[in-house]
């Protein structure tokens, strides 16, 4: 029973650690996790190509692009979906986040001439793990209670 409660507590901590937050145009995820970035655009551009690029957003900075609506396109760690509906938006997901992914990005709508760009910021936080503490009366080794980064990431990924 005590082990069950510790595991339950661990899952609660992982849910808190792995949660992504959005404050304005700032999206936060944890190292090894993923972040979903919703990008709005004017209704009249529903069927135009959409993309995500990294600052300074030149041609070579485009990370993923779609020319197809209502179909998920995946390239490496990036996926994009242009949802044609009453709400004009597309979303980009970055998986297996790295600390180096933190920075400024732009959601873009590809137009003749100047594209429509919306600035977003991605912040990737390092996951800090600490040993799970148990009462001294229980006989177990310290290695039984330590979680490695890969274990935390694997459990968190399974939850989401």
C-alpha positions as CSV (number, residue, x, y, z in Angstrom):
1,X,0.0,0.0,0.0
2,X,2.8,2.4,0.9
3,X,4.5,1.7,-2.5
4,X,1.2,2.4,-4.2
5,X,0.9,5.8,-2.5
6,X,4.5,6.7,-3.4
7,X,3.8,5.8,-7.1
8,X,0.5,7.8,-7.0
9,X,2.5,10.8,-5.5
10,X,5.1,10.4,-8.2
11,X,2.4,10.6,-11.0
12,X,1.0,13.7,-9.4
13,X,4.4,15.3,-9.4
14,X,5.0,14.2,-13.0
15,X,1.7,15.7,-14.1
16,X,2.7,19.0,-12.5
17,X,6.2,18.9,-14.0
18,X,5.1,17.9,-17.5
19,X,2.2,20.4,-17.7
20,X,2.6,23.0,-20.4
21,X,1.6,26.5,-19.8
22,X,0.6,29.3,-22.1
23,X,1.0,32.9,-21.1
24,X,0.2,35.2,-24.0
25,X,2.4,33.9,-26.8
26,X,4.9,32.1,-24.5
27,X,4.7,28.3,-24.5
28,X,6.5,26.3,-21.9
29,X,7.4,22.6,-21.9
30,X,10.0,20.4,-20.2
31,X,13.1,18.8,-21.6
32,X,12.1,15.5,-23.3
33,X,8.5,16.5,-23.4
34,X,6.5,18.3,-26.1
35,X,4.8,21.6,-26.6
36,X,1.8,22.5,-28.8
37,X,1.7,26.0,-30.3
38,X,-1.6,27.2,-31.7
39,X,-1.3,29.8,-34.4
40,X,-4.2,32.1,-35.4
41,X,-4.5,33.8,-38.8
42,X,-7.2,35.8,-40.7
43,X,-10.1,33.8,-42.1
44,X,-9.4,34.6,-45.7
45,X,-6.1,32.7,-45.6
46,X,-7.6,29.3,-44.6
47,X,-6.2,27.5,-47.7
48,X,-2.8,29.2,-47.9
49,X,0.4,27.4,-46.8
50,X,1.3,27.6,-43.1
51,X,4.6,27.2,-41.4
52,X,6.7,27.5,-38.3
53,X,10.1,29.1,-38.4
54,X,12.8,30.0,-36.0
55,X,14.0,33.6,-35.5
56,X,15.1,35.4,-37.7
57,X,12.7,33.4,-40.0
58,X,14.5,33.4,-43.3
59,X,13.9,30.7,-45.9
60,X,16.4,28.3,-44.3
61,X,14.8,28.9,-40.8
62,X,11.5,27.2,-41.7
63,X,11.2,24.1,-39.5
64,X,7.9,22.7,-40.9
65,X,5.4,23.7,-43.5
66,X,2.0,22.5,-44.7
67,X,0.1,23.1,-47.9
68,X,-2.7,20.7,-47.0
69,X,-5.6,21.4,-44.7
70,X,-7.0,19.0,-42.1
71,X,-4.0,16.6,-42.3
72,X,-1.1,16.2,-39.9
73,X,2.3,16.6,-41.5
74,X,5.3,15.3,-39.5
75,X,8.9,16.0,-40.1
76,X,11.3,14.8,-37.5
77,X,10.4,16.3,-34.1
78,X,7.9,18.7,-35.6
79,X,4.3,18.2,-36.7
80,X,1.8,20.7,-38.1
81,X,-2.0,20.7,-38.7
82,X,-4.0,23.4,-40.5
83,X,-7.5,23.0,-39.2
84,X,-10.1,24.5,-41.5
85,X,-13.1,25.3,-39.4
86,X,-15.0,28.2,-37.9
87,X,-11.8,29.2,-36.1
88,X,-8.9,29.9,-38.3
89,X,-5.8,28.4,-36.7
90,X,-3.1,25.9,-37.3
91,X,-1.1,24.1,-34.6
92,X,2.5,23.0,-34.4
93,X,3.8,20.4,-32.0
94,X,7.5,20.1,-31.1
95,X,8.3,16.7,-29.5
96,X,11.4,15.5,-27.5
97,X,12.1,19.1,-26.4
98,X,15.7,20.1,-25.9
99,X,17.0,23.0,-23.9
100,X,18.3,24.5,-27.2
101,X,14.7,24.7,-28.5
102,X,14.1,27.7,-26.2
103,X,13.8,30.9,-28.2
104,X,11.7,33.0,-30.6
105,X,9.7,31.4,-33.3
106,X,7.2,32.7,-35.9
107,X,3.9,31.2,-37.1
108,X,3.7,32.1,-40.8
109,X,1.1,32.3,-43.5
110,X,2.8,32.0,-46.9
111,X,1.6,34.9,-49.2
112,X,2.8,36.5,-52.4
113,X,5.0,39.3,-51.2
114,X,5.2,39.7,-47.5
115,X,4.1,36.7,-45.3
116,X,1.9,37.1,-42.2
117,X,4.0,36.3,-39.2
118,X,3.0,35.9,-35.5
119,X,5.7,35.9,-32.9
120,X,5.7,33.2,-30.3
121,X,8.3,32.2,-27.6
122,X,9.1,28.7,-26.5
123,X,10.7,28.1,-23.1
124,X,12.1,24.6,-22.3
125,X,12.7,23.9,-18.7
126,X,15.1,21.2,-17.4
127,X,13.5,18.4,-15.4
128,X,15.1,18.1,-12.0
129,X,14.7,14.8,-10.3
130,X,15.3,14.0,-6.7
131,X,15.3,10.8,-4.7
132,X,12.0,9.6,-3.3
133,X,12.3,9.6,0.4
134,X,10.9,6.7,2.5
135,X,10.7,6.2,6.2
136,X,13.8,4.7,7.8
137,X,11.9,1.7,9.0
138,X,11.5,0.4,5.4
139,X,14.4,-1.7,4.2
140,X,15.3,-0.7,0.7
141,X,18.3,0.6,-1.1
142,X,18.8,4.2,-2.2
143,X,18.9,3.1,-5.9
144,X,15.3,1.7,-5.5
145,X,14.2,5.3,-4.9
146,X,16.1,7.3,-7.4
147,X,14.7,8.1,-10.8
148,X,16.8,8.9,-13.7
149,X,15.9,11.6,-16.2
150,X,15.0,8.9,-18.8
151,X,12.7,7.1,-16.4
152,X,10.8,10.4,-15.5
153,X,10.6,11.3,-19.2
154,X,9.3,7.8,-20.1
155,X,6.7,7.8,-17.4
156,X,5.6,11.4,-18.2
157,X,5.4,10.5,-21.9
158,X,3.2,7.5,-21.2
159,X,0.8,9.7,-19.2
160,X,0.3,12.1,-22.1
